[in-house]
Amino acid sequence: MATSARLLPAVAALCALALTGTACDGGVRGTPGGSGLRDPYFPKAGNGGYDVTHYALTLDYTPATRHLTATAVVTARAAHDLTAFDLDLAGLRVEKVTVGGKGARWNRTGQELTVRPHDDLRDGETFRTTVRYSGTPQTVTDPDGSKEGWLFTADGALGLGEPVGSMAWFPGNHHPSDKATYDITVTVPQGLRAVSNGEPTGQRTSGGRTAYSWHMAQPMASYLATVAIGHFDIARTTGPHGLPVLTAVDPTQAAASRPALAKIPGVLAWEESRFGPYPFSSAGAIVERPGDVGYALETQSRPVFPGAPDTSTLVHELAHQWYGDSVTPADWQGMWLNEGFATYAEWLYTEDHGGRSAQQSFTDLYRGHDDALWDFPPAKPAGAAVISDSPVYGRGAMVLQKIRQKVGDDTFFAILRGWAATYRYGTASTADFTAYVEKKAPGEDFSEIWKDWLYGEGKPARP
């Protein structure tokens, strides 16, 4: 509908005075960034028009009241001329938004926080958005029924993000395709601890509250960010090549966890021998009470466990540091690139430590009675509710064993190491992987493996 000429001054005045609301774009050459990246399973996740390079999160949390007061500083680069852009944020109350130090107009629609900068952004421009917000963070229920987001624990809280829960506690571009570095500072009542990704960079107590600061220097997808608040026993040791290893364990889990966590340096050394150099500047684990979290998660550099982990789970989550954390799927359809590889790491560890071979694990799975294993191909899950189901894990690992059968051990392990090195700190798709394998074994025909095992419906006729 055309705007009458006599209404234009009034429209301009409203745009100038508005503190919140959708951007007024008349006469602007740029375009708004897209709300959502049209992910196959989470179409609203992430946003277009920019690339985040760094998050600086300052969180102040009181478990007794479940109240969070926070500031997020998001540094990003515009991918084209922008009049407005979106951040993902679920719940919480936005109090103020600035872009480049100037007040910005904004509005909320569902998980979308739409920001209209005071000055339009130009293609390639680096800009800094500051969001002040507060409230009680949400616990998010995934399509498969599991819980993520902000989990309220017996003595604090735990922030987990896979696949889209991170938007429950900080605004951002919450899609695995946009990775960034992080500085996270968490202030809690004195006597509690706050643990996060990467390395601790400071601790300060004042007025009965303690601030803990952490730095993640290597790029991280937002779903891999974590904050654990509560009582923790902190232990430090070293892994391969003097790698710092920090573990944080709920005191009720300390005795049971000690034997498993003592294996971390040895497991990392073995994984380096198979997958190449460890990709991050520190390692470790967070162990919560089983009732506070129902699953293990490969949060970057410091996986979270629900109670003392067994060796297989430890191997699995640490293998994710290569496959999933350093090399991250370009979208959620590529989950098998995370879970199939980490499951195969379990098979390899068993093989290398006196147990059954990876081929025996493959054969047992093929001959087993888990009919759900064949519900859908690993590279194309049937929907968001099943991206963590058995075909993604077990059948994903079977694809790797089929490649090993085809090319032999020397070429296969060169592929595993080379894949981790080539896409280190980046993102990749299934198409990237198949192309990489074909390039590294140019004399082999992989079409049957891709057709029957990676993309095929149902159980292949022959193992």
Secondary structure, DSSP 8 states (H G I E B T S, - for coil): ----GGGHHHHHHHHHH-SBSS---TT-SSB---B----SS-TTSSBSSEEEEEEEEEEEEETTTTEEEEEEEEEEEESS-BS-EEEE--SSEEEEEEETTEE-EEEEETTEEEEE-SS-B-TT-EEEEEEEEEE---EEE-TTS-EEEEEE-SSSEEEE-TTTGGGGTS-B--STT--EEEEEEEEEETT-EEEESSEEEEEEEETTEEEEEEEEEEEE-GGG--EEEE--EEEEEE-GGG-EEEEEE-GGGHHHHHHHHTTHHHHHHHHHHHH-S--SS-EEEEEE-TTT-SS-B--TTS-EEESS--HHHHHHHHHTTTBTTTBEESSGGGTHHHHHHHHHHHHHHHHHTTS--HHHHHHHHHHSS-GGGGSS-TTS-SSGGGTTSHIIIIIHHHHHHHHHHHH-HHHHHHHHHHHHHHTTTSEE-HHHHHHHHHHHSTT---HHIIIIIIS-SS--S--
